[in-house]
Amino acid sequence: MADAWYEIAHLDHFWIRRRFNVLRRLAGGLIRQAHAIAEVGCGRGLLQRQIEDHYQRKVTGFDLNHTALKGSVSRISPLCCYNLLERHQEYRGHFDLILLFDVLEHIDDEDGFLDALQFHLAVGGKVLINVPACQWLYSEYDRAAGHVRRYGIDSLHHVANRNRLIVGRYTYWGLPFIPLLILRRLWILEGTREEIIATGMSDRGALMNHLLVLLSGCEWIPQRLLGTSLMAVFEAPSDGDCLANAQHA
């Protein structure tokens, strides 16, 4: 993730707040039940802090960005500058829930990355993933943010199936933001990377941020129609699910 993004995103940002509300509705029970939780790509610890405050749970945070880790707002969770591809034995099968929020879209080699991630996942563990949705919304902002792609539920199924996983519960979210992303796609056509991210991610001030928080709640969760983001639970399949997945693919 670009450093400029970390400078703009904050705990009260409308998009950060909405993402966490969607997590609570879709998979809050997984947070409560998990014994050991990790977040891959934790950045400045916004999601860690939200989980700490709401669920009183620690979330081990992994990231490669030293600057982001140093500026973390997490209070009680461990922070580790660590590359999953190193596969340290101390983490082998350690986590029964791994959060992968807005990371996979940055990865060229999805399969290699998810294989390394599963090294850290306990037997029967789950991965809670969030990605940007709808490839037709791909814009200069995505390029500036380092996004390789956006996803739909079909492409997410294919990624999961290739990596011995299935998509369990899922939801699109951000439906009220679709017109804003269309405008962003048409409006932001040039500028430096930092300028594009600043324009595309800005909360536009306290009043506009508050209005966007209210707007973001104007959708049902879970919903399978459309959204600017897609949140899903990846699970290891049973034998019966493997057969169903093969037929789906």
N, C-alpha and C positions, 0 to 999 in steps of 0.2 A: 504494500500500500504506500502511496506517495506521502511524504512528510507533510505536504500541504493539507492533505485530508485530515490528518491528526490535529492540525492547528485549528481546524474549523469545527470538527465534530466535538460535541460536549454532551454531558448527561441530560441537559434539558432540551437538546436539539430535537425537533419534531420527529425526524426520521429515526433517531436512536430510541426515543421513547416508544414510537409505534412498533418498532422491531421487537422490543422487549415485551410489549403487551401481546403481540402475536405469539411469541414464545410461551408466555404464560398460558394462553388459551389452548395452544396446540399441544404443548408438551411439559407443562408445569409439573405434572406428576413425576416425570423422569428426573427432574432436578431434585425433588423431595426424596425419591427412592434410591438414588445413586449413592454408592459408597465412596467412589473416587471419581472426581470430575476434572477434566482438562479442557482448556481452550487452546486450539492451535491457531496462531495468528492473533494473539490477544491485543496487540497494539498498546494503546495507552490504558487498557484495563476497564473500558467503559462497561462492557458486558459483565466482567468479573464483579465490578462494583455494584451493578444492578442486582446481581444474584446474591451478593453478600448482604445488601440492604434488605432485599425482599425475602430471601429464603434462609439467611444466616448460614450460608454454606461457603466453604473455601473452594476455589477453582484454580488449579495449577495452570499458570499461563505460560505458553511457549511462543516465542517470537524471535526473529533474527534482527530486528531493528533496535539497536541499542538506544537510540534517541527516544523512541516510543516507550521502551521499557523504563527508562530513567524518569519519564514524565507520567508514569502510571498513576491513576487515581484509585487503584485498588488499595484496600487497607489491610486485609488479613491474608490474602491469597499469595502463594509462592509465585515468583517470577523467574523464568529460566530463558536465557539466550541459548536456544537449542534448535538444531536442524533434525527433523524427524528421520531424514535419510541416514543419520548416524546410528539409529537403532540401539541406543544404550540398553544394556541388559537390565539395569535397574528399573526401566520402564516397561519391560516386556509383559504384555497382558495385564498391565496395572490398572487401567482405567475402564470402568464399566459404562461411562458416558463421556464422549468427546464432542465438544462443540466446534463446529467448523463454519464460522460465520463470515461470509464475504471474503473467502479465500480461494475457493476452487476455481473461480473465474480468472484468477491470475496465473494459474498453473498450465503450462504447455503440456506436460506429461501427466495427465489426470491419473492414468492407471498406475504409474510408478509411485506417485504421491499417495494414492489411496492404499496401495499395497504396504507402504511404509507406515501409514496411519494405523492400519489394522494390526501391525506388529505391537502397537501400544494398547490395543483394545482387548479387554478381558473376554473370555468365552461367554457368549450370550450378551455382550455389550452392544451399545447403540451409538450411532453418530447422528447428532442433530445438526443439520446443514442449512445454511441460508445462502442464496445466490441471486444475482439480478436476473430478472425474467424478460422474456420476449426479445428475440434477436432483432426484430424489426425496430426496436427502440435503440439499438446500438448507435452511438454517436461519438463526436469528438471528445465528449466528456469521458466516455468509456476508454478511449485510447489514452487520454491523459492520465486516467486513474490506473492504467495498466491492465484493463480487462481484456482477456483474450476472446471472450465470448459471453453471451447471455444464454439463459436456459429456458426451456419449456419442460413440462412434465414428461413428455416422451423422451427428450434427450437425457433427462435426469434418470429415467428408467434404464436407458441404454448404458449410461455410465455405471450405474449401480450393478446391473446384470453382468457387465464385463468384469466386475471386480468381486464377484461372489457375494453380492449384497442384494437386498430388495428394498424398494421404497415402501415404507409402511404408511402411516398417516402423513398427510401433506396439505398445504394450503398455499394458494397465491395470496398475496397481500399488496397493499398500495394501490388498489383500484382507483381511488379518488385522485391519485397523483399522475395518472396516465396523461391527462391533458398537459400537465406541467412538463413531463418528460418529452412530449411531442414538441412543445415550445422550445425546450432546451436543445433538442436535436436540430431544430430549424434556426435557432438564434445563435448558439455558440458554434461558430465555424472556424475561428482562428484565435490566436493568442498564445502566450507561453503556457506551459503545463500548469504552473501555479495559478495563473489567471483563470484558466478554464475550470480548474477544480474549485477555486474560490467562488466563481460565478455559479457553477452548477450545484454546489453543495451548501451555499450560504442559507442561513435561516431568515435573512432579510430583516433582522431586528426583532425585538421582544414581542411587539404586537403581531407582526406577521407570523412569527414562530407559534404564538398562541393560537392564531386562527388556523394554521396548518395542523396543529395538534388536534383541534376540533374537527377539521376536515378529515383527518386520517381515520377517525372513528366511524365514519359513514360507510362502513362495509361490515359484512358478517364474516366471522372466522369460525371454522374453516370455510373457505370458498374455493371452488374449482374453476371459476370462470376466467379471470384475467387479473393481472397485477403487475406492478413494477418489480416485485421480488417474489421469490418462491422459497418456502421453508418446508423441510421434509425430515423424516426420521429414516435413516438407513439402518437396516437390521440384517443380521446373518440369517439366511433362510433355512427352514426345515427341509427335509427331503421332498415333501409334497410341494412346498413353495418353489423348490428348484425346478420341478417338472412344469409348474405353472409359468415360471419365468421363461423357460425354454420355449414354451408355446407362444408367450407374449412377444418374445424377441423375433 
